Amino acid sequence: MKRVDPAVPAGNVAELLANMSNTGFQGRKLGESLDIWSRMIEDESCTILLGLSGAMIPAGMQEIIRELVKRRYIDVLVSTGANMFHDTCEHLDVHHYLGHHHVDDVDLFSKGIDRIYDVFAYEKEFRTIDSAISGFAGELSPYTGSSRDFTGRLGRWLSEKNPSGKSVLSECAKSGVPVFIPALCDSSIGIGLLMARRKGVSTFVDQIADVDEITKIVESSERTGVIYVGGGVPKNFIQQTQVIASIHNAGNDGHHYAIQYTTDSPHWGGLSGCTFEEAISWGKETPDCRNVQCFCDATIALPVVVSGLVSAGVQRKKVPDVMNMI
């Protein structure tokens, strides 16, 4: 039996997290997640998929996600539409502001201010981005394609529209990291596309094509690793790829590595909190999957763990060409 090591302050984040992995509770889980993520990166046969839910971009996580893409610590991004809408906003100089959670929301409404817990934004500015997305759809029309194809085009368009801007979408387009939005309509991107449709624009995003494309990536990969920020649709969309692959006799018996940062609990029966052990019963994770679930606010976990990866100098030896797997 190994002793619990006391947590020791460290000037290096990777060293701190390595120490924390020998402590207890969620500090230990946070430290263990660095180890498992590092193993994914160093495994030359592994394709890494990130599921991104929650209001991560409004909360200031944009540069963290961009760093994951630039360093190819991830190969595929599956996101809510809302995160990619807010990402688009930031690229086009529509920003989010420090607010407070103890406020009069009726007063905020009268001033045209939207609140995301303690983050504020101007509804009028958001609507200019709705209109911009509608205009972008008009430029594509007539268009039919997967959300992966649509977001790739959107990322390239953002770079052209504002060359000095920064976004996860433009970074992914540049780096060859596909972005899937399986619930695209459930966001202001969907609102923008509806605006375009009511003007007679023909834009059809084929969400069944999304399912096929991401499953082909998993089927073509020798091993897969998954990282979930929160849960929701992005988590299940990635999890179900192994089930679909097995139906077509092309599965790898589940994902080989798995990490989740969540504040949801398993005993409520929801997918966002369900354990990876439960997922093994579905064939979504391998029986010997290296996995950890850290019950922690992702706005705490992500900056710390990604800083740990960077400070540890973890590098990708072989980057899978996921675009050619589709």
C-alpha positions in Angstrom: 0.0 0.0 0.0 1.4 3.4 -1.1 1.5 6.3 1.3 -0.4 9.5 0.6 2.2 12.2 -0.2 1.6 15.6 1.3 0.9 18.3 -1.4 4.1 20.4 -1.8 4.0 23.9 -3.5 5.9 23.8 -6.8 7.0 26.4 -9.3 6.3 24.1 -12.1 2.7 23.1 -12.8 3.6 19.7 -14.2 5.5 19.0 -11.0 2.6 20.2 -8.9 0.1 18.0 -10.7 2.4 15.0 -10.5 2.6 15.5 -6.7 -1.2 16.0 -6.5 -1.7 12.6 -8.2 -0.4 11.0 -5.0 -2.7 13.0 -2.7 -6.5 12.4 -2.2 -9.9 13.3 -3.5 -10.3 15.5 -6.6 -6.8 16.9 -6.4 -5.6 13.4 -7.0 -7.9 13.0 -10.0 -6.7 16.3 -11.5 -3.1 15.0 -11.2 -4.0 11.7 -12.7 -5.7 13.4 -15.7 -2.4 15.0 -16.6 -0.8 11.6 -16.7 -3.5 10.0 -18.9 -3.6 12.9 -21.3 0.2 12.8 -21.6 -0.1 9.1 -22.4 -2.6 9.8 -25.2 -0.3 12.4 -26.7 2.8 10.1 -26.5 0.9 7.1 -28.0 1.7 7.2 -31.7 -1.3 5.1 -32.6 -3.8 7.3 -30.7 -6.4 9.8 -32.2 -7.6 12.2 -29.5 -11.1 13.6 -29.5 -12.3 16.5 -27.3 -15.9 17.0 -26.4 -16.6 20.7 -25.3 -19.8 21.7 -23.5 -20.7 24.4 -21.1 -20.1 28.1 -21.6 -16.3 27.7 -21.9 -15.6 30.4 -24.5 -17.6 33.1 -22.7 -15.8 32.1 -19.5 -12.4 32.8 -21.0 -11.2 29.4 -22.1 -10.7 30.3 -25.8 -6.9 30.5 -25.7 -6.7 27.3 -23.7 -8.6 25.4 -26.5 -6.6 27.2 -29.2 -3.3 26.0 -27.6 -4.6 22.4 -27.5 -5.2 22.7 -31.3 -1.9 24.4 -32.1 0.1 21.8 -30.2 -2.1 19.0 -31.6 -2.9 17.8 -28.1 -6.3 17.1 -29.7 -7.1 15.8 -33.2 -10.9 16.3 -33.3 -13.2 18.8 -31.6 -16.9 18.2 -30.9 -18.5 21.2 -29.5 -21.9 22.8 -28.6 -23.0 25.4 -31.2 -23.0 28.0 -28.4 -19.2 27.7 -27.8 -18.4 28.1 -31.5 -20.8 31.0 -31.7 -19.1 32.8 -28.9 -15.8 31.9 -30.5 -17.0 33.6 -33.7 -17.9 36.6 -31.7 -14.5 37.0 -30.2 -12.9 36.6 -33.7 -15.1 39.4 -35.0 -14.3 41.7 -32.0 -17.6 41.2 -30.1 -16.4 40.5 -26.6 -17.6 39.2 -23.2 -17.2 41.2 -20.0 -16.7 40.7 -16.3 -20.1 41.0 -14.6 -21.6 39.7 -11.4 -24.0 36.9 -10.5 -25.8 39.0 -7.9 -27.6 41.5 -10.1 -31.1 42.6 -11.1 -31.7 40.6 -14.3 -34.8 42.7 -15.1 -32.6 45.7 -15.1 -30.0 43.9 -17.3 -32.8 43.0 -19.8 -33.9 46.7 -20.0 -30.3 47.6 -20.8 -29.9 44.9 -23.4 -27.3 43.0 -21.4 -27.2 39.2 -21.5 -25.8 37.3 -18.4 -24.0 34.0 -18.3 -23.6 33.6 -14.6 -21.0 36.4 -13.9 -20.2 37.2 -17.5 -22.0 40.0 -19.4 -22.5 40.6 -23.1 -24.5 43.0 -25.2 -27.5 41.4 -27.1 -27.3 44.0 -29.8 -23.7 43.0 -30.5 -24.6 39.3 -30.5 -27.3 40.0 -33.2 -24.6 41.6 -35.5 -22.9 38.2 -35.4 -26.2 36.4 -36.1 -26.5 38.6 -39.1 -22.9 37.9 -40.1 -23.5 34.2 -40.0 -26.6 34.7 -42.1 -24.6 36.6 -44.6 -21.9 33.9 -44.6 -24.6 31.3 -45.4 -25.8 33.5 -48.2 -22.3 33.4 -49.7 -22.3 29.6 -49.6 -25.8 29.1 -51.0 -26.8 26.7 -52.4 -25.0 24.5 -49.8 -25.3 21.0 -48.4 -22.6 19.5 -46.1 -21.8 18.2 -42.7 -21.3 20.5 -39.7 -17.6 19.6 -40.0 -17.4 20.9 -43.6 -19.5 24.0 -42.6 -17.3 24.9 -39.6 -14.1 24.4 -41.7 -15.5 26.9 -44.2 -16.6 29.3 -41.4 -13.1 29.1 -39.8 -11.4 30.1 -43.1 -14.0 32.8 -43.7 -13.3 34.3 -40.3 -9.6 34.5 -41.1 -10.4 36.3 -44.3 -13.0 38.6 -42.7 -10.7 39.6 -39.8 -7.1 38.6 -40.4 -6.0 39.9 -37.0 -8.7 38.0 -35.1 -8.3 34.8 -33.2 -10.6 31.9 -32.8 -10.7 28.2 -32.2 -12.5 27.8 -35.5 -9.8 29.6 -37.5 -7.1 27.7 -35.7 -8.8 24.4 -36.4 -9.2 25.2 -40.1 -5.5 26.2 -40.2 -4.3 23.0 -38.3 -6.5 20.5 -40.0 -8.6 19.7 -36.9 -12.2 19.0 -37.8 -14.9 20.6 -35.7 -18.2 18.8 -35.4 -21.3 20.6 -33.9 -23.9 17.8 -33.7 -26.6 20.0 -32.3 -25.9 23.0 -34.5 -29.5 24.3 -34.5 -29.4 24.6 -30.7 -27.3 27.8 -30.8 -27.1 31.2 -32.3 -25.4 29.7 -35.3 -28.7 27.9 -35.9 -30.4 31.3 -35.4 -28.2 32.9 -38.1 -28.9 30.0 -40.5 -32.7 30.4 -39.9 -32.4 34.1 -40.6 -30.7 33.1 -43.9 -33.4 30.5 -44.7 -36.2 33.1 -44.2 -34.5 35.2 -46.8 -34.6 32.4 -49.3 -31.0 31.2 -48.8 -30.5 27.5 -49.4 -28.2 26.1 -46.7 -28.6 22.5 -45.4 -26.3 21.1 -42.7 -26.4 17.3 -42.9 -26.2 16.1 -39.3 -26.3 12.4 -40.3 -23.2 13.0 -42.4 -21.6 14.2 -39.1 -22.3 10.8 -37.5 -20.8 9.0 -40.5 -17.7 11.2 -40.7 -16.7 11.1 -37.0 -17.3 7.3 -36.9 -15.0 6.9 -39.9 -12.3 8.7 -38.0 -12.7 6.3 -35.1 -12.9 3.2 -37.4 -9.7 4.3 -39.1 -7.8 4.9 -35.9 -5.9 2.1 -34.2 -6.6 3.6 -30.8 -8.7 6.5 -29.5 -8.5 8.8 -26.5 -11.4 11.0 -25.4 -11.5 14.1 -23.2 -14.8 15.5 -22.1 -15.3 19.0 -20.7 -18.7 18.7 -19.1 -21.0 16.2 -20.8 -24.1 16.7 -22.9 -24.4 16.1 -26.6 -20.7 16.4 -27.4 -19.9 13.5 -24.9 -22.5 11.1 -26.3 -21.7 12.0 -29.9 -18.2 10.8 -29.3 -19.1 7.9 -27.1 -21.5 6.4 -29.6 -18.9 6.2 -32.3 -17.6 2.9 -30.8 -21.2 1.5 -30.8 -21.8 2.4 -34.4 -18.4 1.0 -35.4 -19.2 -2.3 -33.7 -22.5 -2.5 -35.6 -20.4 -2.4 -38.8 -17.8 -4.8 -37.5 -15.2 -2.0 -37.5 -14.9 -1.3 -33.8 -11.9 -1.3 -31.5 -13.9 -2.5 -28.5 -14.1 1.0 -27.1 -12.0 4.1 -26.5 -8.6 3.3 -24.9 -8.1 6.4 -22.9 -10.8 8.6 -21.3 -10.8 11.8 -19.2 -13.8 13.9 -18.0 -13.9 17.1 -16.1 -17.5 17.5 -14.8 -19.6 18.8 -11.9 -22.4 16.3 -12.7 -23.0 13.3 -10.4 -23.5 9.7 -11.6 -26.4 8.9 -9.2 -28.9 11.0 -11.1 -28.6 8.6 -14.0 -27.7 11.3 -16.6 -25.1 10.8 -19.3 -23.1 13.9 -18.3 -22.3 12.3 -14.9 -22.2 8.7 -15.8 -19.0 6.9 -15.1 -16.6 5.3 -17.6 -17.2 2.0 -15.9 -20.8 2.3 -16.9 -19.7 3.1 -20.4 -17.8 -0.2 -20.6 -21.1 -2.0 -20.4 -22.0 -0.4 -23.7 -18.7 -1.0 -25.4 -17.9 2.7 -25.4 -14.7 2.3 -23.4 -12.3 -0.8 -23.5 -12.4 -3.0 -20.3 -8.7 -2.0 -19.7 -9.3 1.7 -20.6 -7.0 4.1 -18.7 -9.6 6.6 -17.4 -10.2 9.3 -14.8 -13.2 11.5 -14.0 -12.4 14.7 -12.1 -15.3 16.3 -10.4 -14.2 19.9 -10.8 -15.2 23.1 -12.5 -13.7 23.0 -16.0 -12.6 26.6 -15.8 -10.3 25.5 -13.0 -9.2 22.1 -14.4 -8.5 23.1 -18.0 -6.1 26.0 -17.5 -4.2 24.0 -14.8 -3.9 20.7 -16.7 -3.1 22.3 -20.1 -0.4 24.4 -18.4 0.9 21.1 -16.9 1.1 19.6 -20.4 3.0 22.6 -21.7 5.3 22.9 -18.8 6.1 19.2 -19.0 7.1 19.7 -22.6 4.8 16.9 -23.8 5.1 16.7 -27.6 3.3 14.8 -30.3 5.6 12.4 -32.1 3.0 11.4 -34.8 0.0 13.4 -35.7 -2.8 11.4 -37.4 -4.2 12.8 -40.6 -7.8 12.8 -39.5 -9.1 14.7 -42.5 -8.1 11.9 -44.8 -9.9 9.4 -42.6 -13.3 11.0 -43.5 
